[in-house]
Amino acid sequence: MAKLVTLNPVAEMQQTAVKMDIAPRPASLDGLKLGLVWNRKRGGDAVLSRVGEELSKRYKNVSVKMYEGGIPAPAAVLELAAAESDVVVGSSSD
């Protein structure tokens, strides 16, 4: 007779959760520098590229730059994106 093993699909916390306030939002993206941080998951770059295209159509003089991160995103990549951008958008995808 076969034995059925049931596993718990809930991941355990790897570290203590950090509570953060929501980032401030600008009233408009007109004239701002938009940083797009990709974590290198398949399809995420395509999603972020499309986000950049659509926001460029909607707002005036938006500059867009893609940053390639990882999982987790290296601190240096996040710091660079924050330093060079007025607004940063991150995405993951499969």
VOGUVO-776615 format. One line per field, with one value per residue (C-alpha): residue number from 1; residue in one letter; x, y, z. Coordinates in Angstrom, 2 decimals, always signed. Layout:
N
n: c(NUM;...)
res: c(A;...)
c1: c(X;...)
c2: c(Y;...)
c3: c(Z;...)
This chain:
94
n: c(1;2;3;4;5;6;7;8;9;10;11;12;13;14;15;16;17;18;19;20;21;22;23;24;25;26;27;28;29;30;31;32;33;34;35;36;37;38;39;40;41;42;43;44;45;46;47;48;49;50;51;52;53;54;55;56;57;58;59;60;61;62;63;64;65;66;67;68;69;70;71;72;73;74;75;76;77;78;79;80;81;82;83;84;85;86;87;88;89;90;91;92;93;94)
res: c(M;A;K;L;V;T;L;N;P;V;A;E;M;Q;Q;T;A;V;K;M;D;I;A;P;R;P;A;S;L;D;G;L;K;L;G;L;V;W;N;R;K;R;G;G;D;A;V;L;S;R;V;G;E;E;L;S;K;R;Y;K;N;V;S;V;K;M;Y;E;G;G;I;P;A;P;A;A;V;L;E;L;A;A;A;E;S;D;V;V;V;G;S;S;S;D)
c1: c(+0.00;+1.30;+1.92;+0.67;+2.83;+1.30;+3.63;+2.91;+3.25;+3.67;+7.18;+8.73;+9.99;+13.72;+14.14;+12.16;+9.74;+10.50;+7.56;+7.98;+5.91;+4.58;+6.92;+5.82;+4.11;+4.69;+1.62;+2.78;+5.56;+6.00;+9.72;+10.83;+13.45;+11.86;+14.01;+12.79;+14.37;+14.15;+14.92;+15.90;+12.88;+11.65;+9.28;+9.84;+11.97;+9.20;+6.64;+8.84;+9.66;+5.95;+5.37;+8.07;+6.52;+3.03;+4.16;+6.21;+3.04;+0.99;+3.46;+5.62;+9.42;+9.76;+13.17;+13.28;+16.23;+16.24;+18.36;+19.16;+19.06;+18.64;+16.94;+17.44;+18.38;+21.92;+22.04;+24.36;+21.75;+18.97;+21.16;+22.13;+18.51;+17.47;+20.29;+19.67;+15.84;+13.02;+10.67;+11.56;+9.29;+10.23;+8.65;+8.92;+7.35;+7.34)
c2: c(+0.00;+3.47;+6.01;+9.57;+12.27;+15.72;+18.72;+22.18;+24.63;+27.68;+29.11;+30.02;+33.56;+33.81;+36.97;+39.47;+41.49;+45.19;+47.59;+50.55;+53.57;+53.90;+55.87;+59.41;+59.75;+62.72;+64.60;+63.98;+62.20;+65.11;+65.81;+63.13;+60.37;+56.92;+53.98;+50.46;+47.71;+44.22;+41.25;+39.10;+36.81;+35.76;+38.28;+40.99;+43.05;+42.99;+44.11;+46.95;+48.06;+48.29;+50.24;+52.68;+53.05;+53.64;+56.17;+57.98;+58.32;+59.58;+62.10;+64.80;+64.60;+61.40;+59.75;+56.00;+53.82;+50.07;+48.62;+44.91;+43.51;+39.97;+38.03;+39.70;+42.90;+43.91;+46.96;+48.71;+48.41;+49.75;+52.61;+53.54;+53.47;+55.62;+58.11;+58.48;+58.39;+60.51;+57.51;+53.80;+50.93;+47.31;+44.18;+40.44;+38.10;+34.48)
c3: c(+0.00;-0.91;+1.82;+1.34;+2.93;+3.45;+3.58;+4.94;+2.01;+4.26;+4.31;+7.62;+8.21;+7.49;+9.56;+11.58;+9.46;+9.17;+9.24;+6.91;+6.06;+2.53;+0.25;-0.61;-3.99;-6.31;-7.55;-11.14;-13.01;-15.45;-15.90;-13.45;-13.76;-13.48;-12.40;-13.19;-11.06;-12.52;-10.27;-13.30;-13.09;-16.50;-18.06;-15.47;-17.84;-20.45;-17.87;-16.65;-20.20;-20.92;-17.70;-18.79;-22.26;-20.91;-18.30;-20.95;-23.05;-20.11;-18.60;-20.21;-20.32;-18.28;-18.57;-17.97;-16.97;-16.31;-13.48;-13.36;-9.86;-8.62;-5.85;-3.51;-5.31;-4.38;-2.13;-4.60;-7.38;-5.15;-3.92;-7.49;-8.66;-5.68;-6.26;-10.01;-9.98;-8.64;-8.63;-8.62;-9.70;-9.05;-10.45;-10.47;-12.94;-14.08)
